[in-house]
């Protein structure tokens, strides 16, 4: 018997993605779906940042290599938006690498170039307790879990 993880924020993301997909249909650029999904999540009152920088830590150095997460939802759910003919093992490897680099609790890979969005949806669980706040010993409460670059990252955090 398989265990299915159910998370309120994850459900909100999937519901918002389905709404965007139903409105736009397949065949558009990834950036179109990304912006619309950001808007839909924000309209639902869900905290979301877009194009969040991800540094690479190598040999003890934090290096800005230009990697960006499409969306970071609720502070620690990575959403990677695709619009491709089919998801490949490379796409899975990419999202798993983002999950490892960020320590996020969950990552969703959404391929909008499908007739039914559920056929292009993959979910991966990361570190931390699912369905509760992750321990935040390495940063102050409410601090963004990923480094920010001024002018990049979409909507600002409430209260910041």
N, C-alpha and C positions, 0 to 999 in steps of 0.2 A: 504494500500500500504506500503510495507516495504522499508526502506531506506538502500541502499547498500553503504558502505563506500569504496571509491576507493582511494588508496594511492600508489604513484609511487614506493616507496620502497617495500611496501607489494606485489605489482605486480612483482617486480624483484625477491623477495624471492620465490614466487609461481612458476614463470617461471623457476628459477634455480632448484627448487625441482622437477618440472616435468621433466626437462632435466636429472637430476640424476636418477630419477625413471625409465625413459625410457631406460637409459643406463644400469642400474643394475638390474631392475626388483625387485619383492618382494622376501622375504625369507631370507634376510641377517640380520646380527646383526645391532642394532641401531647405534653403533659406526661407522660402515662403511658408512652409509648414512650421519651421522653427519660430518665426515671428508670430504666426497665428496661435501656436500652442502657448507661447509666452503670454500673449494677450488673454487667451481663454483661462489660463491658470490664474493670472492676476485678477481677472474679473470674478473668479471664484474665491478670492481672498487667500490664495495659496502663495506663499513666499517663493519667488523664482528669480534667478539671475541668468542672463544669457551671455554666451561667449566668455566664460570665466577662464582666465589663464591658469595653466597647469605647468609649474616648473618641473624640470627633471633634476633629481638629486643624483649626482654622480661623483664619486670619489670625495664625498663630503662637501661638495659644492652644489648650491642651488642654481641651476642654469635655465635661463629663459630661452626655450627653443621654439617658441611660437605656437605651442599646443594650446588649444582652447576647447573647453567642454561646451557643447551646444547649450545645454541647460543644467542648472543645479537647482533642485527643488527642495524646499524645506531644509536647506542647509547641508544635506548629505545624501541626496538621491541624484545620481547622474542620469541624464536623459540624452541619448545619442540619436539624432534624427537622420534618417537615410531616405533616399528616394532612388532606389536601384532596382534592377530587374529581379534580382534575388539576393538574399543575404548569403554571404560566403563565410567560410571559416575565418578568413582574415577580419571580417567585421566583428565576429565573436572575440577573436584575439585582441582586437583594438579595445573593445569595451571592457574586457577582463583586465587589460593593462591599465586603463583609466581607473577601474575599481581598485586595483592594487596601489597605484600611485597616489590616489586621493584618500584611501581608507574609508570611502563612502559606505553606507550601510546597504545600499541597493543601487543597481544600474538597470535602466530599461533601454533596450535597443528597439527603435520603432522604424519600420520601413513603410513609408506612406505610399509607395508605388505598388500597391496590391489592390485587388478588387475588394477584399475584406481586410480591414486593418489587423484583425486578430491573427491573420495568416502571416503578418510581418512583425509580430511582437515577441520579443524574448526578454526575460527578466532574470537577473543574476543577483544573488545576495552576497554582501560583503561582510566586513567586520562589524562588531557591536551587537547589542541586543536588538532584536527585531521588534518593532512596535513600541519602543521606548527610546528615551534620549540616550545617546551614546555617552560614555564617560568623556568629559571634556577637560581632562587634567592638563593637557598641553596648551590650552588657551582659555581666555576669560569667557564666562558664560555669555552666549549670544554673539561672540566674535565669529566672523565668517571663517569656515574651515579651510578655505583655499586662499592663497595670496591674491591680492587685488592689484590691478594696474589702473591708475587714474584714467577715467574716461571709458573704461572697458568693463563689461560685466553686466550690462542691462540695468534693471531697476535696482535702486539702492535698498539696503536693508531697513526695515521699519525701525525707527528710533535712532538711526545713525545720521 
